[in-house]
Amino acid sequence: QVQLVESGGGLVQPGGSLRLSCAASGNIFKINAMGWYRQAPGKERELVATMTSAISTNYADSAKGRFTISRDNAKKTVYLQMNSLKPEDTAVYYCNADLIPTNVPYEYHYWGQGTQVTVSS
């Protein structure tokens, strides 16, 4: 039973910071990539940042310079450090992972349940 569990969301004032985390657990053979997406009310889900290795990352233009994605392979955890938050960052943030379950010769794409981030005065 593979699961992705996010944490760290909450209410923060403009200019503040939050650190999101997502831990993968279960019968996992290999994690190929992990990342973060977000979805605001009435809008489509969009990519925030992804990471396949320490030297392979991708950020949305709106996140560059403010957000930092990192990964702890031993803990099977991906993080998203968010600084200088703006009201337009308000959304549900979803963790995703491309991984290979134990004894299964295929890669699967998994999603977490999401964590709410609200930026407001």
N, C-alpha and C positions, 0 to 999 in steps of 0.2 A: 504494500500500500504506500505509494509515493505521495507525499504532501509537500506543499510550499506554504509557509506561514509567515505573513508579514507582521511587522510591529513598528512602532515609533511615530505613527501619525498623530495628529491632534490639532489644536487651535493655536495659532501663533500670530503675532502682530507683524505688519509689513516691516521688512528689514531684518526680521528674525531668522532663526535657523532651526532646522530639524534634521535628524538622522534616522533614516528608515533602514530596517534590516529585513532580510528574508532568508529563512533557514529551510533547506531541503532535507527531507528525511524519508526513510523507507528503504526498500530493496533497490538501491541505485548502484549500477556498475560504473557509470561514467557520466559526468556532467560536461557537455560540450560548450554550453553558453548559458549565461544568465543575464537578465536585464530588467528594466523598469519601463512600464507604460503608464499612462494616466488618461482619465476620461472625466471631463467636466459635464455638468448637466446640459443636455441638448446638443452635445458635440460628440464627434467620433473619437474612439480611442486612438491615442497617438504615442509614438515612441518618445521616450525621454532619454534613455541611455542604455547601451548594451555593452557586454564585455565577454570576449571569448578567451582572452589571455591577458597577461600583464601588459602586453604591448599592442593589444587589439581592442580598442574601445570606439564607440560611436555615440555622439551626443546630438540631440536636437539643437537647432540654432538658438532657441529660447533658453536652453539650459547651459550652453557654453559659457564658461567663466564664472558661473554661479554654483553649478552642481558638480559633484565628483562621484563617480561610481568606483567601487573597489570590491574585492572578492577575497575570501578566505577559503581556500580549497580544502584545507583540513577540516574545517567546520561546515563545509558545504553551505556557505552563507555569502550573500551579496548585500552590499550596503549602498545607500545613496545619501551622501551628505549634501544638504540643500542650504545654501546661504543666500542672504539678500533676497528673501522671499517677497513676492509680489502678490497682490490679490488675484491676478490672473493665473497664479500657480494653483489656486484652489481646485481640487479634483480628487477623485478616488485613484489612488496609485496602486497598480497591480504589478506583482513580481511574476516573471516568467522564466522558464528554463527549458532548454533543449537537452534531453538526457536519454541514456540507455539504461533501462531497468535490468536488474540481475537476471541472467539466463534468457534474455530476450534479444534477438539479433536485429532490433530495429530501434530507431531514435523516435522519441515521443516529445511532444510539446506540452508542457504543463503550465497552469496558471494558479496563482494564489487567490485568496478570497477578496483581496483588496483592503487598503487602509485609507481612511479619510484624512485629507490634509486641507485645512481651512485657514486662509490668510486674511485676517480682518482686524480692523481697529476696535 
